[in-house]
Amino acid sequence: MTLETWLAFTAASAVLLVIPGPTILLVVSYALGQGWRTALPMAVGVALGDFTAMTLSLLGLGAVLAASATLFTVLKWCGAAYLVWLGIKLWRAGGALDAKPRTDAASAAKMLGHAWLVTALNPKGLTFFIAFLPQFIDPKLALLPQIGVFGATFLTLAFANVITYALIASRARRVVQNPRTMRAINRTGGSLLIGAGIATVALRAGQA
């Protein structure tokens, strides 16, 4: 792949990971209740969960690409439409981050397992990977090297994102509980998702 493609994927992934979802709510809840020590086990659990979801999604994408290049192109169009819809939904979302501190004493293994389950079994995550990853995959190039680079990049960013959220939540609780802050994150992420979807459609149309 080109350096530009990788940079675009990295930038898009970083933005998308910052947007709060079920996984981030879980991370913040543990961090608010038990402090910065939750950061590492939660980050490992989330990374493993993302790896699981991504692997399942990529197996499906590989099957689609092997079956038909035309079907893969259709999937890209559907994915672009999904990104626009998700962006609109995020823009309209409120600014509240409903994460209540977890006061139950949980071991590192329990936190890791909880984070893995929530991340891996989230159907929205599977749908998102199927919609998001095809936008950056070039069907003319070997699939496995692309998957390897994208997967490693995304998991590294996901790990760093969870560490950051956990540390902020444990040390600066007002930041993650501030509706204005979360509203700004949602609207910024939503705008970028809408832009990414529209840009993808425009690119496809220009190549047609």
C-alpha positions, 0 to 999 in steps of 0.5 A: 500500500502507499504511505498516503493510504496508511496515513489516512487509515491511521488518522481515521482510526485515531479519530474513530477510537476517541468517539465514546462507545460501550467499550469506552464507557466500561473503561471509564467506569472502572477508572473512575471507581478503581483508579489508574491501575485499571488502565493496563488490564483494560487496554489489553482486554480491549486490544484482544476484543478488537483483534477478535472482532477484526479477525471475524470481519476480515475473514468475511471480507476475504471471502467476499473479495475472493467471490467477486470483485464487483460484490466487494465494490458494492460492499464499499459503497454500502460501507460508505453509506453506513459511515455517513449514517453513523456520523449523522447519528453521532452529531445528533447524540447528546454530550452526556457520558453515562459512566458510573464508577464501579465500586466492586473490587475486580482483579486484573484478570476479571477486568481484562476478560470483561473488556474483551467480552464487551469489545469482541461481542459488540455487534456494532463493532463487527459491522463497523469493521466491515464498513470501515476497512474496505475503504482502505483495501486495494483489491489489486494488491495482496490482501494478507499484507494489507490486513496485517498492517491495518490490523497492527496499526488499529490495535496499537491505537486502540491500546493507546486510546484505552490507556489515555481514557483510563488515566484521564478518567482516574486523574481528571474526572471532570474532563470525561464527565463534562457534557460540553467536552463529550459533545465536542468529541461526538460532533467532531467525530461525526463530522469526520465520519460524514466527510469520510463517507462522502469523500469515498462516494466521490472517489468511487464516482470519479473512478467510475 
